[in-house]
Amino acid sequence: MAEYIITTEKEKWEVICGLEIHCQIISQSKIFSGASTEFGDDVNENVSFVDAGMPGMLPTLNKECVHQAIKTGLGLNAVINKYSEFSRKNYFYADLPQGYQITQFQYPIVGEGAVDIDLPDGTTKTIRIERMHIEQDAGKSIHDMSPTKSFIDLNRAGVGLMEIVTKPDFRSPDEAGAFLRKLRSILRYLGTCDGNMDEGSMRCDVNVSVRPYGSDEYRTRCEMKNVNSVKFVMQAIESEAKRHIEVYENGGDIAQETRQFDPATQTTKVMRKKEFAHDYRYFPEPDLPPLVLSDEFINKIKSELVELPDAKKARFVKDLGLTAYDAMVICENKETADFFEKAAKGHDAKKVANWLMGDFFAMLNEKKLELKDSPVSAENLGALVELITSNVINGKTAKDVFAIMAETGENPEKIVEEKGLKQVTDTGAIEKLIDDLLASATDNVAAYRGGKVGLFGWFVGQVMKQSQGKANPQVVNELLKKKLG
Amino acid sequence: MSDLTDLTISESLKKLRNKEISPVELTKAYVENMENNNAKYNAYVTTTAELALAQAKEAEIKYLNGTNRPLEGIALGIKDLFCTKGVRTTACSHILDNFIPQYESTVTQHLLNDGAIFLGKLNLDEFAMGGSNETSYFGPVINPWSKEVKLVAGGSSGGSAAAVAAKMCAAATGTDTGGSIREPAAFCGVTGIKPTYGRCSRYGIVAFASSLDQAGPIAKDVTDCALLLNSMAGYDANDSTSSKEVVPDFSSFIGQDIKGLKVGIPQEYRVDGLNPEVAAYWDKAAEMLKASGAEIVSISLPHTKYALPTYYVIAPAEASSNLARYDGVRYGERVEGNGLDELYINSRTEGFGKEVKRRILIGTYVLSAGYYDAYYLKAQKVRRLIKNDFDEAFKKCDIILTPTSPIEPFAIGDKKMLENPINMYLNDVFTVSVNLAGLPAMSLPIGLSQKGLPFGMQLIGKAFDEGTIFKTAYQLERSANFVRM
């Protein structure tokens, strides 16, 4: 892809970026307790004695979360570590009831992996995964309910998280954006995280540094915590890179620090300087034995894995003849891909893809509907395309039929039948319309024959109009050409 | 009446089953002792006489109906480190002195399920940190063997050992992190066993050092310890470190002969300047076992001298993290301040005693960046070597005999102990290795010093081989013929 280089009067600069993404695990109960993970329940409703850090309470590992983590690791093409350990990350905060977070430090459950991303110019790039570990989430502090007090909601405390750490492989905001979209897509395919950044179930820390273009050094990086949308991540990278460049070009130095991105001003500001960095005093969690996985357990999960976006995309290109771009768009979302496959079954897949990405998505957009609430079913969309390919209706009629489908949810055959919209392919009938037209529009016929070939479209339009749109346009074209000579 | 409290549990159960005595009169006798003597010994910090008598009435019905359970009507004291549902649980710390748990610890639940009656909560060193019970927020326990000078009962389960010695309960629960069952048992002339790590669930026991803590009984004799451990032990899904190892009937080992049993005497425990009385009793105990048919073998535990420093790195490290939850936010003592940090500082400054603060500081230090490798990591390595020592030793012997403590009970407020905590820590020299290696060990009284104070002998078994301890201890108990108070 086109390189992302920030050029100033003095220098050309390259951006180096790595991401750490916290993904909330989809599971019935929390990672170390039996409390529910239901989102949106009343404040402090889903809190067990363990989550509240009561005296004498002990964590017990939820197997479902381990299962989900392995699935995710496999989805990231990563090594699953058969031996992993839990550690305590010690720090005080009011929404961290135990005074430590149970996480994985030295021995994470998932090791190195790789994810291919599709870039806007059609090229792909491999982003390397450094590791992924599982840990518990903290609760929520609410500071804006009282001027003097803070309130704590522990519903989220103890919910399982997967923290995915990438290598510093991103060289542009676009790459980071493409990665996050791809990651979200993989997680949703796997059903291990809903990927909703706006609800906080996927949260991103962004590490950024810059270096003169062509250099291979790594300069001091700054971390921006909890950036909560793909767009903001991209903006944060750009703004932070520019800040670094400005500092360097003015003879300054970048200090390692934690910063916060403010989408309103498009700038970052200091949250915590390095000298105030926490000493988390990590040590192995003595309440939990090491996590040892068997090959059978891992293989069983592997065998149950769904087809992931890359594989699906490749199959759509190879078997269904889709373009790489169409396949990518359709496969980003599993529901869309499933809908497409259902619609394309037995029909012209390319045409189905065009309809899906064109009129169908436009209709959903206009009606502000989710795919699952679409009035037009996959089967009916396929049937509509079939009516076109088998010349029962033409493209223009199809648009009218689709509009009716979108309103009524009816199947297209029924609509065509009831409204008498079958196209006329009978050459005799069309010939008659043409003959009538040529006989009455003598001026235009003369002009056309005299060299104004642009009038051809007018003749086609007139015939179509006479047929009330039902004439097969191909037949009209052929006959007109013959008759106009 | 009060002679009923002279009975051991096994004797009481016989009389209860034969309807010679009723649970109500037995419980009343203990309640009476408890109420008459507590001011003198300060063994209980909370008494629940009414609850106990209500339980006794239920026990009476059970005996009449013939539905009596294994410990029906046996009145116990519970170390105030075990959470008891609806009954204040303090860990003898100011920070928890208003805390009433809404849950029951697994061990006490087992005892309740087996029909035991609870008389109240017993004094201990604050958060079980101490060897003399002097760090308790409720003041020291007075050793019932004290003559003119008030002596310590040992710690941390000082209340448990003193209450059993003074017949203020039939037996008590204790916990042992570095000797907290065995040392007070030795000081008070009673019998206590710390089972193998993982034998009893830690769920609901206020944590001190998770990888070392283990619950066990303190009782009048070896037979009673077996009866209680039968009830207390067992796998618990709520404690991931509890063992699935089959729990044998420990009572079945009582009375088994020990002919040909190899008893190891670790040479490294014969420290220079060992109290000659202690040394003499040690020799005497070996002679007694020999007379019962055992073979005495010399063994080596070469890393013994590193045990104390290793223990005093690992235990405070875990404690510093385990005690982070006592922050004044959700329960316990809260001292308001200006902002969250001040709330923490004020609550913890006020809530914790000096020894607890000392250990939190040590623990925080040894886990800090830059010190972790030199202290915590090294201690973990030495811990492995200490465990290997025992593995090697147990190739040559079946059980190990040592004194429990190098000294006899000392005076409350002893300057040497209070001025330099190291002197206090040195009292644990014979007990801490056992916790580091996770092994079972019992202390039983062997005789009196010239001053008329009890000495205890320690028997250390292989992991999950409490059975051999019980049969050996029973033979030694018979030979020693120690006269209880």
Boltz contact constraints between the chains, C-beta under 6 A:
constraints:
  - contact:
      token1: [A, 49]
      token2: [B, 103]
      max_distance: 6.0
  - contact:
      token1: [A, 53]
      token2: [B, 325]
      max_distance: 6.0
  - contact:
      token1: [A, 55]
      token2: [B, 206]
      max_distance: 6.0
  - contact:
      token1: [A, 56]
      token2: [B, 83]
      max_distance: 6.0
  - contact:
      token1: [A, 56]
      token2: [B, 204]
      max_distance: 6.0
  - contact:
      token1: [A, 56]
      token2: [B, 205]
      max_distance: 6.0
  - contact:
      token1: [A, 56]
      token2: [B, 206]
      max_distance: 6.0
  - contact:
      token1: [A, 58]
      token2: [B, 203]
      max_distance: 6.0
  - contact:
      token1: [A, 58]
      token2: [B, 239]
      max_distance: 6.0
  - contact:
      token1: [A, 60]
      token2: [B, 240]
      max_distance: 6.0
  - contact:
      token1: [A, 88]
      token2: [B, 321]
      max_distance: 6.0
  - contact:
      token1: [A, 90]
      token2: [B, 321]
      max_distance: 6.0
  - contact:
      token1: [A, 92]
      token2: [B, 344]
      max_distance: 6.0
  - contact:
      token1: [A, 94]
      token2: [B, 329]
      max_distance: 6.0
  - contact:
      token1: [A, 94]
      token2: [B, 340]
      max_distance: 6.0
  - contact:
      token1: [A, 98]
      token2: [B, 325]
      max_distance: 6.0
  - contact:
      token1: [A, 99]
      token2: [B, 324]
      max_distance: 6.0
  - contact:
      token1: [A, 99]
      token2: [B, 325]
      max_distance: 6.0
  - contact:
      token1: [A, 100]
      token2: [B, 321]
      max_distance: 6.0
  - contact:
      token1: [A, 100]
      token2: [B, 324]
      max_distance: 6.0
  - contact:
      token1: [A, 279]
      token2: [B, 368]
      max_distance: 6.0
  - contact:
      token1: [A, 279]
      token2: [B, 369]
      max_distance: 6.0
  - contact:
      token1: [A, 281]
      token2: [B, 367]
      max_distance: 6.0
  - contact:
      token1: [A, 283]
      token2: [B, 367]
      max_distance: 6.0
  - contact:
      token1: [A, 286]
      token2: [B, 210]
      max_distance: 6.0
  - contact:
      token1: [A, 286]
      token2: [B, 211]
      max_distance: 6.0
  - contact:
      token1: [A, 286]
      token2: [B, 318]
      max_distance: 6.0
  - contact:
      token1: [A, 287]
      token2: [B, 210]
      max_distance: 6.0
  - contact:
      token1: [A, 288]
      token2: [B, 240]
      max_distance: 6.0
  - contact:
      token1: [A, 289]
      token2: [B, 240]
      max_distance: 6.0
